[in-house]
Amino acid sequence: MVIQLLFWWCLTANATITGQKSPSGNGSSISSPIRQLVGEDDPRFGVQVLASETKLPATPLLMNVVELMARYAEMDFLSRTPRRSGTVLPQFPQIEIAVLPAPPARSVEVRLLVWAIYATVIDMVYGGGFYESEVAVFWDDVIKAHVYFTLPMDDHLRAKYQIKIPTSDNNTALQENTNSTVQPVNTVFEWHPIYRPDGKNLLPRDIFVLVLGAIKVIAPHRVLDQVPGPMDIVSNRVDANLQVILDRTHLRRPVPPFLRFGHALEAVRRIPGWQLERHKFAEFFASIEINRRPVAVILLEKGPMPAPGNGNVTTV
């Protein structure tokens, strides 16, 4: 499979071959072995990661990934999305993420990108390290797309790797496909986060892992669908848990407004940035209000999920 993959790269315009410079040109040649990650979501899915020796700053990478995954989660999970490149969050321009459908296709399924980006970044967190990487996304042993995690590229390098994309087919296209359907008409979303007075400190890594896991769990659902019950996100490798509790009674409201998956997504994606701005990563809780009525509470706590949980525990 490795030989086939390298041969395929040689024949395509998106090729980066062992021994060439890393895509951004900011480091030594790509020499790390290819890592193959088996998808747990569907046996037909998989990714192969070719990493360079050029390090990436962890926080800008993770912040950009949270936002990009959230934008994809806003879309229909089985829909297709065009290629994109560049920085996702202007506040963190140190990282660029390019998504290129495998030719001749001009788009790729959203679910494949959500799974691929999540699998790759979790692998970076737990052993692969934060390095410039080219990710081949497979479905039924056929490459469907490439995802590049790089330092900023200059125009010469973009042209060399053919990752220079017209503006009309860039980030704008992604945003136009998402934002109009995230919130119901005539609703006002608010969240009110606060650190717990006696809260324990958390590892930033653990917060990012739980947030990315929550986005992955939310992604298959339509953003306007009601959340049917509490959501608990845990990980065997993280000493923390993330809970979304409906109302104060832990039950779905009998009358509107309701917590929808788009609301849960909006709250979850805000967690890392809110804590980063305050230079404090710790236990916190936040109330979610729709039209000034409380509909849910988010808890981020240290340690395992308190037994018996809230009824719907997902391990990521």
Beta strands, then each sheet from edge to edge (+ up, - down):
strand 1: 35-38
strand 2: 45-55
strand 3: 80-82
strand 4: 96-101
strand 5: 107-109
strand 6: 131-139
strand 7: 142-150
strand 8: 189-195
strand 9: 231-234
strand 10: 240-246
strand 11: 284-290
strand 12: 293-302
strand 13: 313-315
sheet 1: 1+ 2- 6+ 7- 4+
sheet 2: 3+ 5-
sheet 3: 8+ 11- 12+ 10- 9+ 13+
end
